Amino acid sequence: MRRFVGIVIIAFWLGYLSATCDLFELLAQIKPVIYIVCTIGCIYLSILIPLERIAVHEAEQRPKTSFRTSAQEHLKRRGSF
């Protein structure tokens, strides 16, 4: 859900920038800027996708949710609840 909200916010922000500053026309005129933005995007994706896969694999391999106890359970064990 967070990812969807972030994409929507970025889409509206880019729409606003393109309408007010003629952002896409400016980028079309300046080729090095296009190459830089594409390169940064490719580098970001090449780092993000493996990190996400590693995180999912580690979360499946070592679940920590079974070891957690709630505050209410701690209070019951101590006799304070």
N, C-alpha and C positions, 0 to 999 in steps of 0.2 A: 504494500500500500504506500509506503514511504517513497519507493522508487517511482510509482505512478504519479504521486503528487509532485515530486521533483521534476519529472519530465513535463508535466503540465505547466509548472511555473517557468521552466526554461523556455518552453514553446511560446508562452505569452510574452516573456521578456524579449526573446529574439524577434517576435512579431512587432513589438513596440519599437525596438531599435531599428528594425528595417523600415518601418513606416516613418519614423522621425528623422533618422540620420541617413537614409538611403544606404544602409550598411551593405547590402548585397551588391549594389552597383559599385560601391567603393572597392569591395573585395574583388569584383570582376575586373576592375581596372588595374589592380595591383597584384600581379601574379606571385611575387615572393610571399606575400601575406597568405595567399591561398595554400602555397606549398608548406609554409610553417604551420598553419592551422591543421592541415591534413596530417603532417608528420607528428605533431603533438597528439592528435586524436588517435593515430595508429599506435604510438608508444603507450598511451594511456590504456587502450584496449588490450594491448599485448601484455601489460602488467596486471590489469584488473581481472581478466578472465582466468588466468592461472591461479591468482590469489583466491578468487571466489571458489574455484574447484578444490583447492587445498583446504580452505576453511570448511567446506561442506564435508569433505572426507574426514577431517579431524573431528568434527562434531559428531559424525556417525560412529567413528572409531572409539572415541572416548566421551561418552555421555556423562555429564556431571549432574544432571537433574535427579538421578536416583539417590544421590548422596545428600541432597539438600533437605533440610528440615525447616519448617516454618517457625516463626517466633512463637506462635501459640503452642506448638509441640514442645519447644524448649521450656516454656513456662509451665506446662503440664508436668514435664520431667522433674523440674525443680520443686514442684508443689506450690508454685506461686499463683497458679491460675484457678 
